Amino acid sequence: MFLWLWSNLFLFTLHNQRSVSAISEGKINKPWRSLSAGRISSRQVRMLIYCMYSAIFTVSGTMGGAVPCILEAFSCLWYNEWNGVSNPLLKNLLNGVGFACFFAGPLEVVTDNSVVSGDMKVFMWLLVLAGAIMTTVHAQDFRDIEGDRVSGRKTVPLLIGDQKARSALVVGIIGWTALSCWFWDLGSAERPWLSCIPGCVAGTIVVWGFYWNKTREGDRRSTLVIIMGKSS
């Protein structure tokens, strides 16, 4: 499971950080990255990428999770190499697909079953997670806004404005939290709406961080909390 996840994530990271725009943006937002710091060259990264494709297909072919692996590889190429990142809507869509694949692959390895088997509830839950990520993934763009502006990237905060982007994040987090509670049928049959309250309160607390501390460090911490919540 961990080998599947690590190999696919490592391949995505290599693709994501090797372009000229990613290197220039990284020098401002993430100077510790190997390419931005000059510790590795683009040519060396390209050779690593070729090796990693052999690795991920070998791992998924022997351990399981082949379909999520192929779909993740395709979305990774579209996002990083075929300019998918230049369109904010397409960028969010590919993020949702990519995260769903990262959830599905290890799950198939552990259970030795496809996510579309049985009553399809696992697959439906993955669709919910993908939708939640698609509509809230721009949370990570707040911390990188300066570097994105310099590199010419079009992100949701830069296109619609900081305040509107944060408001959209509020709606997305609280809305998907409520839907998740309904999906898993939490609470009593008489008052099912009560099951949404704890989750929505937790979501509101998370969202409040994006309003209470709008500094780059504050946005970084709030984004980390969101990522941990989605991953759990």
Secondary structure, DSSP 8 states (H G I E B T S, - for coil): -HHHHHHHHHHHHHHHH-SHHHHHHHHHH-TTSHHHHTSS-HHHHHHHHHHHHHHHHHHHHHHS-HHHHHHHHHHHHHHHTSSGGGSHHHHHHHHHHHHHHHHHHHHHHHHSS-TTSTTSHHHHHHHHHHHHHHHHGGGGGSTTHHHHHHHT---HHHHH-HHHHHHHHHHHHHHHHHHHHHHTT-S-SS-GGGGHHHHHHHHHHHHHHHHH--SHHHHHHHHHHHHHHHH-
